[in-house]
Amino acid sequence: MPCSSPRRCRPKPAHPPASAGAAAARDWASLPRDVLSAIFLRLGPCREIMRGAEFACAAWRRAAVEDPGLWRRVDIDVFVLAAAGLRKGWRAMLRAAVDRGAGRCEHFSGPCDEELLLYLVERANSLKSLHLLCLHVPNEVLNAAVKKYPHLEDLELKFVRFPSDNMLISVCQACPRLKKLNLYFSQCSDDGQLVLEIIKGGIPMMSELLSLELFLCDLTNEGLTSILDNCPLLESLYITGSFDYYGMDEELQAKCSRVKNLTLPIYSING
């Protein structure tokens, strides 16, 4: 006979839910090391681990410090550092993160000065990706440093002020095997006016470069021609600043058409 009361016939759960006290008593310190490592990788190495998770207990501290695999990627934003009140301690934090990688760090992204750059060359010589933000390093030091990375494929440089003219040429000469290159130039004259980096000819052969981004540039027709002629595999070219559109001939336009994703400056030198 069918049950007339839904409440009376509701099946009992096979396993009653754990009480709040049982959940609170769970021993998080006993999590297996591989589980902890998987969790930490999702957190991100610097701020989330070094200023948070590793202070939970001794077991979590050991997992954070003793596993070089967690530190293959050191990535921290300048604004995150400022928000965390680490204006003075940022260099020590990044050096500690690099040290924990035990020479296995493959990606570094963060603020950088000459002292930290030389430290990276010494302690993280297996980098494939290097993103230096708020960079203020002498040109000769920068070129000497990036030459020490034979496996470097991805380079991003954001200058507080660029060290000298022809920075694109000098970087390409130092790293001819790059696949991705981003350069951000920022310099002001004595009267506060923005000064653009002039992109001229003479770009060396970059036979593996797939993506090139140049921000705040004075792009000449000779410079654009040199880029297109010496980057045969280029798929993406993104340039901001100014450009002499009236100087483009049909040959240069045909070369531009071979680039899959092309963005040139919207401002013309000639107005």
Secondary structure by P-SEA (a helix, b strand, c coil): cccccccccccccccccccaaaaaacccccccaaaaaaaaaaaccccccccccccccaaaaaaaccccccccbbbbbaaaaaaacccccaaaaaaaaaaaaccccccccccccaaaaaaaaaccccccbbbbccccccaaaaaaaaaacccccbbbbbbccccccaaaaaaaaacccccbbbbbbbbbcccbbbbbbbbcccccccccccbbbbccccccaaaaaaaaaacccccbbbbccccccccccaaaaaaaaaccccccccccccc
